[in-house]
Amino acid sequence: MNILLCDDDPRALEELRKLVSSFFEEKEIPASYVLFPDGESAVLEMPPCDFAFVDVEMPGMNGLAVAKRLQENNPYLIVFMVTSHPDYLDEAMDLDVFRYLAKPVSPDRLRRGLELAIKKYAQQNQTILLDAADSSSPVFTRDILYICIHGRGTRIRTISREYLSRIPLKQWAAQLNADLFAQSHNSYLVNLQNVLSLKKREVTLTVDDIDGNPIVVPASQGKYATFRKSFTRYLGGLK
């Protein structure tokens, strides 16, 4: 686990590092830490990281700008914003910030946030083996857009390519995390992480096709209500 912490207050930075490291040590999860005293240095170095704790109010590049740049480099980055003022809450939420922590950081609130963040991290980094020609390839489940019935098996559409599988859709639905995958149609199992919007007859995904148009999959009248409920629950569960 790679963790970035950025704060222009040295005391606050070290105190936050101690709190975060204490949690991971207790959970026996190996973690490495990289600390930055300002936003510019964090963005300039842009180290690979899984979690980022960023102070909002910093001279020069503020925390919101830093978080945006870090997310551009890693869209699956889990970001905690830290601040003494709640005025930036709406902007932070627009960046898909995982948690907003008020200073001084409450150890209990931090712990609760990290417990949920670990679950999200595990979901995002789950892999499955998919057959490709004469070999099997590990694929992150987060990169699956949808799985649909194809002949006697299924077709799996990921962000980068398609796979054909002999596994039936019903078995995929039982195997994959029900909090992240839901059926929009009897023939389609959709990854909720990659849904942009939905209507009663269609689901628009966050990825474009080769012509630059958003990929759309069907939604059926019989599945719409439960799919919408699953999508709403998924969105609520990330905040």
N, C-alpha and C positions, 0 to 999 in steps of 0.2 A: 504494500500500500504506500503510495507516494503522496505526501501531504505538503501543500504550500501554505505559508502563513505570511501575511503582509500587513504591516502596521508601522506608522512613523513614530509611535511611542514605544521605546525599547522595553519599558517595564510591562506594558500591556502585551507586547509581543511575546515576551518570555513567559508571562503568566499563562497566556493562552496555550502556548506550546506545552507547558507542564500539565494543564488540564486535559488537553487532547491526548498527549502521550500516556497519561495515567489511564485513560479509558482503554487505549489499544493494548497496553501492557496487561491490564486486568483481563482483557478478552483473549490474551495470548495471540494477538494478530501482529505479525511483523510489520513495522512501519518505518519509513524514513521521512525526514523533515527538511525542508529548505525554507529559510526565513529571509524576508526582504524588508528593508526599512522604508521603501517608497515604491509607488506604482511603476515608475519608469523602469527601474531595475528588474522588476518582476516580468514586465512585458518584454524587455530587451532579451532577457535570458530565456524566458518561456520554457521552463523545465517541464518534462512530462509529469503530470500529477493526476490523481484520482479525486482528491478532495482539495478545496481551497477555502481558506478563511481570510477574508479581506476586509480591512477597515474602510468605511465609506469616506470619512473626512481626512484626507491627506493633502498636503501641499503638492502642487503640480497636477499630475494625473490622479483623479479621485478614484475611490474603490469601484464605483459603478463602471467607469471606463475600463478599469483593469479587468473586472469580471467579464465584461463584454469581449475583450480581446482574448482572454483565456478560453472562453466558451467557443469563440471562432476557431481556435486551435484544437479544442477538444469538446465537441457538442455533448458528450456524456459526462463532462465534469460536474461534480456535485459541489455547489457553491454555498457557503455560509457567509452572509454579510454581517459585519460587526460595527455598531455605531452607538453613540450617545444620544442621537436624535432620531425620532421616528419619521421625520419629514420625507425621507427618501423611500419609504415603504412601497409606494406604487411603482416607482421606477425600478426598484429591486425585483418586484414581482413580474414586471414586464420582461426581465432578463431570465425568468425561470429560475430564480434563486431558490434553493431548497429550504433554507431557514434564515430568519432575520434575528440576530442576537443582540440584545441591548447590553451596553456597558454599565457597570461591571458585569461580566459574563457570569450567569448563574450556573454553577456546576451541574445542578439537577436538570436544568433546561438543556444544557449542552449534552448531557448524557442521553436524555430522551431523544434529542435530535440525531445524535450519532447512532443510536440503536436503529432508528428508522432508515438512516442513510446507509448503514451496512446492508440492510435488507434490499434497498434499492440497488446498491452496487452489485450485490449477488445476482439480482434479476438481470441487470444490464450485461453482466459478464458470463451468463450461462451459455454454454456451447452445446451443439448437437452435431452428429456426424451425418453428412449428406453424400450420397453417391454421385460421383462425377466421372463419367466414362469408366475407366478401369481402376479407379481409386476412390477413396472416401475422403472428404474434406471437412474439417471442423468449421462450423459456421456459428457466429454469435446469434442467439435468438433475437437480439435487438435489431439485427439487420434484415430479418424476415419481414416482408411487407404483408404477404398473405399466402395461404395455402388453399388450393381449390381442387375439386375432383377432376381427374383426367383419366379417362378410360376406366380401368379397374383399380387404378392407384390415384396418385395426386401429383399436382404440379406446384412446386414451391418457388415463389418469386421473392428474391432478396433484392437488396439495393443494387447489387452489381450484376446479378445473373439469375438464370432459372435452373432448377433441378427437377428431375422426374423421380418419383418414389413409388415403390410398391405398397407403402404403408397407407391404409385407408384414412380418410379424413376423420372418422370417428376415433381412430387410435391416436392421431396427432392431437385432437382436442383433449383426450384423456392424459396425454403425455406432457403437453406444454402447460405452463402456469396459467391457471384460469383467471388470475388477476390481470394478466397482460394480453391474453388472446380470447376472442369471442367471435361467435358466428354471426355474420350480418345476413347470411343466406344459408339455406340448406347445403349449398355447394361451396361456401367460402368461410374460411377461418382467418380472421384479420388480426394483425398485431396492433393493439391499441396505442402502443408507443409511437406508431407511425401514421396515426390518423390526424388529418388536418381539420376536417369538418364532416358532418353527416346530414343527410336528408332522408326522407322516408323511403326513397327508392335507390339511393346511392351513397357510397362512402368515398370521400376524397382523401387521398393519401398525401403525405408530405414530400414524396419523391415524384419527379417528372419523368415522362417517357422519352424516347429518343427524339421526338418532335418538339420537346419542351413543354408539353401539356401535362398537367397533374394526372397521375394515375388514379382511375376511378374504378371501384368494384361495386357490384350490385348489393342492394339491401332488399329484403323481402318484407312484406307486410307482417308475416308471422314471426319474424326474428327482430324486427325493428325495435320494439319496446325493450326487450331484454338486452339487445346490443347497446341501445342508448343508455340504459341503466348501468351497464358494465363500463361504458366509456366515461360516464359521469363519476362513477365510483373511482375509476382509475385517476382521473384528473384531481379529484378531491384528496386522494391518498398521497399525492406528491407534494402537497403543501403543508 
